[in-house]
Amino acid sequence: MENSDLEVKYRSTTNTPFVNWLKREIRNGNTPIVVFCGRQRSGKTATAMRFAYEIYPDKFSFENVTSDVEKFVELYEKFDHNIIILDEASDSLYVYDWNSLFQKVFSTINDTQAYKQNIVFLILPMVHKLGKIHRYDVDGIIMTRKLRNWETKKQEIYYKYQIHMKQYNDLTMRPPRVMTILDWCGPVPLPPPHIWDTYLSEGQKQFKDKIMQKNLAAMLKKKGPKYQRERANLDLKQENRDPVKLKIQPRT
């Protein structure tokens, strides 16, 4: 790869509007909860990692990224003045016992933000996957999208930057008010190789496999032992009906 391509791929994003807003929030003593959303392969995780690195280049690493709620709580207790990313958060929100578990996570964040000073990035496809109660805790929304960069002639990551206009004295539980600051600013380069390459080689596949296993286990648990026995019998029948395994007797 040419040097020019490397510069485009990993160039700095220190002066982007969202990074500047996040730094201003930190200076004011605030630690926002930010949701990164967008369709598949739109650059949600890459953008979150890049922004986290821009804020804390000496602290942030692949260790700060997880797809497991229990691991997320451990990281939140371990780190101070850092950024923690919960990747594929919709998995944690849609397992059958998510309501009580994730409610405790948000309660822990809200109760300890004052002295832990950890910023939380949640990555999920659509914002509406958040529970109605959790939506009011979100401070910012980043929607990612891949667009053609007319300078480089390549598909690159752009983002829409929105903030939540909170009403702390409102008891009516109205839908959150969101104000769009900028539409499709960017492009956003990938995180540095020591973070991004590690995620591709170690984290991405493990996250996806773990999500599939957890969802399957939750479905079997919800259906009960009778369903599990029927499913096992059905799988056995399908295996026995495999044409390769069937021994067809010739006619006499």
C-alpha positions as CSV (number, residue, x, y, z in Angstrom):
1,M,0.0,0.0,0.0
2,E,1.3,3.5,-0.9
3,N,2.1,6.0,1.8
4,S,-0.7,8.3,0.5
5,D,-3.2,5.5,1.0
6,L,-2.0,4.9,4.5
7,E,-2.3,8.6,5.4
8,V,-5.9,8.5,4.1
9,K,-6.7,5.3,6.0
10,Y,-5.4,6.3,9.4
11,R,-5.3,10.1,9.3
12,S,-6.2,12.1,12.4
13,T,-9.7,13.2,13.3
14,T,-8.9,15.4,16.2
15,N,-10.8,18.4,14.9
16,T,-14.0,16.7,14.0
17,P,-17.2,18.3,15.5
18,F,-18.1,15.3,17.6
19,V,-14.7,14.9,19.1
20,N,-14.6,18.6,19.9
21,W,-18.1,18.3,21.6
22,L,-16.9,15.3,23.6
23,K,-13.8,17.1,24.8
24,R,-15.9,20.0,25.8
25,E,-18.2,17.7,27.8
26,I,-15.2,16.2,29.6
27,R,-13.8,19.7,30.5
28,N,-17.2,20.5,32.0
29,G,-17.1,17.4,34.1
30,N,-19.7,15.4,32.0
31,T,-19.3,11.8,30.8
32,P,-21.8,11.2,28.0
33,I,-23.4,8.0,26.9
34,V,-23.3,7.8,23.1
35,V,-25.1,5.4,20.8
36,F,-23.5,4.5,17.4
37,C,-26.1,3.2,14.9
38,G,-26.3,2.4,11.2
39,R,-26.8,-0.5,8.9
40,Q,-24.5,-3.5,8.6
41,R,-20.9,-2.8,7.6
42,S,-21.5,1.0,7.8
43,G,-18.5,1.6,10.0
44,K,-20.2,1.8,13.5
45,T,-17.4,0.0,15.4
46,A,-14.6,1.5,13.5
47,T,-16.0,5.0,14.1
48,A,-16.5,4.4,17.8
49,M,-13.0,3.1,18.2
50,R,-11.5,5.9,16.2
51,F,-13.3,8.6,18.3
52,A,-12.3,6.8,21.5
53,Y,-8.7,6.7,20.5
54,E,-8.8,10.4,19.6
55,I,-10.1,11.3,23.1
56,Y,-7.7,9.0,25.1
57,P,-4.8,7.9,22.8
58,D,-2.7,6.7,25.7
59,K,-5.4,4.8,27.5
60,F,-7.8,3.3,24.9
61,S,-7.0,-0.1,23.5
62,F,-8.9,-3.2,22.3
63,E,-9.2,-4.3,25.9
64,N,-11.9,-1.5,26.3
65,V,-14.2,-3.2,23.8
66,T,-16.6,-6.0,24.7
67,S,-19.9,-7.5,23.6
68,D,-20.8,-9.0,27.0
69,V,-22.8,-7.1,29.6
70,E,-21.1,-8.9,32.5
71,K,-17.7,-8.1,31.0
72,F,-18.8,-4.5,30.4
73,V,-19.6,-4.1,34.1
74,E,-16.2,-5.4,35.0
75,L,-14.5,-3.0,32.7
76,Y,-16.5,-0.1,34.1
77,E,-15.4,-0.9,37.6
78,K,-11.8,-1.4,36.4
79,F,-11.3,1.9,34.5
80,D,-11.5,5.5,35.5
81,H,-11.5,8.5,33.1
82,N,-11.6,6.2,30.1
83,I,-14.0,5.1,27.3
84,I,-15.7,1.7,27.3
85,I,-17.4,0.3,24.2
86,L,-20.3,-2.2,24.3
87,D,-20.3,-3.7,20.8
88,E,-23.4,-5.3,19.4
89,A,-25.4,-3.9,22.3
90,S,-28.7,-5.0,20.8
91,D,-27.7,-8.6,21.8
92,S,-27.5,-7.6,25.4
93,L,-30.8,-5.7,25.1
94,Y,-32.8,-8.5,23.6
95,V,-31.8,-11.6,25.6
96,Y,-34.9,-12.6,27.6
97,D,-33.6,-11.4,30.9
98,W,-32.2,-8.1,29.5
99,N,-34.6,-5.9,31.3
100,S,-33.4,-6.3,34.8
101,L,-29.7,-6.9,33.8
102,F,-29.3,-3.8,31.5
103,Q,-31.3,-1.7,33.9
104,K,-28.7,-2.4,36.5
105,V,-26.0,-1.5,34.0
106,F,-27.5,1.9,33.4
107,S,-28.1,2.5,37.1
108,T,-24.5,1.7,37.8
109,I,-23.4,4.1,35.1
110,N,-25.6,6.9,36.3
111,D,-24.8,6.4,40.0
112,T,-21.0,6.4,39.5
113,Q,-20.4,8.7,36.6
114,A,-19.5,11.6,38.9
115,Y,-16.3,9.9,40.2
116,K,-15.6,7.2,37.7
117,Q,-15.7,9.6,34.8
118,N,-16.0,6.8,32.2
119,I,-17.6,7.6,28.8
120,V,-19.8,4.8,27.3
121,F,-20.2,4.0,23.6
122,L,-23.1,1.7,22.7
123,I,-23.1,0.1,19.3
124,L,-26.3,-1.2,17.8
125,P,-28.1,-1.2,14.4
126,M,-31.1,0.9,15.4
127,V,-31.7,3.3,18.2
128,H,-35.2,2.1,18.9
129,K,-33.7,-1.2,20.1
130,L,-32.9,0.7,23.3
131,G,-35.6,0.3,26.0
132,K,-37.9,3.3,26.6
133,I,-36.4,4.0,29.9
134,H,-32.8,3.8,28.7
135,R,-33.4,6.2,25.8
136,Y,-33.5,9.1,28.2
137,D,-30.0,8.4,29.5
138,V,-28.4,8.8,26.0
139,D,-26.6,12.0,25.4
140,G,-25.5,11.7,21.8
141,I,-26.3,9.7,18.7
142,I,-23.9,9.0,15.9
143,M,-25.3,7.4,12.7
144,T,-22.7,6.1,10.3
145,R,-23.0,5.6,6.6
146,K,-20.5,4.7,3.8
147,L,-20.5,7.3,1.0
148,R,-18.2,7.9,-2.0
149,N,-15.4,10.3,-1.3
150,W,-15.0,12.3,-4.5
151,E,-11.4,13.2,-3.7
152,T,-10.2,9.7,-3.1
153,K,-12.8,8.0,-5.3
154,K,-13.4,5.4,-2.6
155,Q,-16.2,4.4,-0.2
156,E,-15.5,6.0,3.2
157,I,-17.2,6.4,6.5
158,Y,-19.3,9.5,7.2
159,Y,-21.5,10.2,10.2
160,K,-24.5,12.2,11.3
161,Y,-24.0,13.9,14.6
162,Q,-27.0,14.4,17.0
163,I,-27.4,15.3,20.6
164,H,-30.2,14.6,23.1
165,M,-32.0,17.8,24.4
166,K,-32.7,16.5,27.9
167,Q,-35.6,17.8,30.0
168,Y,-34.6,17.0,33.6
169,N,-37.8,18.5,35.1
170,D,-40.2,16.7,32.7
171,L,-42.3,14.0,34.3
172,T,-44.5,13.3,31.3
173,M,-42.1,10.7,29.7
174,R,-42.3,12.4,26.3
175,P,-40.2,11.0,23.4
176,P,-36.6,12.3,23.7
177,R,-35.9,15.5,21.7
178,V,-32.9,15.0,19.4
179,M,-31.2,17.9,17.6
180,T,-29.1,17.3,14.5
181,I,-25.8,19.2,14.7
182,L,-24.3,18.2,11.3
183,D,-25.3,15.8,8.5
184,W,-22.7,13.4,7.1
185,C,-19.4,14.9,8.1
186,G,-16.2,13.1,7.6
187,P,-14.7,11.0,6.2
188,V,-13.6,9.1,9.4
189,P,-10.4,7.1,9.1
190,L,-10.0,3.7,10.6
191,P,-8.6,3.3,14.1
192,P,-4.8,2.8,14.4
193,P,-3.6,-0.6,13.2
194,H,-2.7,-1.8,16.7
195,I,-6.4,-1.5,17.7
196,W,-8.2,-2.2,14.4
197,D,-6.1,-5.2,13.3
198,T,-6.5,-6.8,16.7
199,Y,-10.3,-6.3,16.5
200,L,-10.4,-8.0,13.1
201,S,-8.3,-10.9,14.0
202,E,-9.5,-11.6,17.6
203,G,-12.6,-9.7,18.4
204,Q,-15.0,-9.5,15.4
205,K,-15.6,-13.2,14.8
206,Q,-15.7,-14.0,18.6
207,F,-18.3,-11.3,19.2
208,K,-20.6,-12.7,16.4
209,D,-20.2,-16.3,17.5
210,K,-20.9,-15.5,21.1
211,I,-24.1,-13.5,20.1
212,M,-25.4,-16.5,18.1
213,Q,-24.7,-19.0,20.9
214,K,-26.3,-16.7,23.5
215,N,-29.4,-16.1,21.5
216,L,-29.8,-19.9,20.7
217,A,-29.3,-20.8,24.4
218,A,-31.9,-18.2,25.3
219,M,-34.4,-19.5,22.8
220,L,-33.9,-23.1,24.0
221,K,-34.3,-22.0,27.6
222,K,-37.5,-20.1,26.8
223,K,-39.0,-23.1,25.0
224,G,-38.3,-25.5,27.8
225,P,-37.0,-29.1,27.9
226,K,-39.9,-30.5,25.9
227,Y,-39.0,-28.3,23.0
228,Q,-35.4,-29.3,23.3
229,R,-36.2,-33.0,23.1
230,E,-38.5,-32.4,20.1
231,R,-35.8,-30.3,18.4
232,A,-33.2,-33.1,19.0
233,N,-35.6,-35.7,17.6
234,L,-36.3,-33.6,14.5
235,D,-32.5,-33.1,13.9
236,L,-32.0,-36.9,14.2
237,K,-34.8,-37.6,11.7
238,Q,-33.4,-35.0,9.3
239,E,-30.0,-36.7,9.6
240,N,-31.4,-40.1,9.0
241,R,-33.2,-38.8,5.9
242,D,-30.0,-37.6,4.4
243,P,-29.9,-39.1,0.9
244,V,-26.2,-39.8,1.2
245,K,-26.9,-41.9,4.3
246,L,-29.9,-43.7,2.9
247,K,-29.2,-47.2,1.6
248,I,-31.5,-47.7,-1.4
249,Q,-32.1,-51.4,-2.1
250,P,-32.0,-52.3,-5.8
251,R,-35.2,-53.8,-7.3
252,T,-35.2,-57.6,-7.9
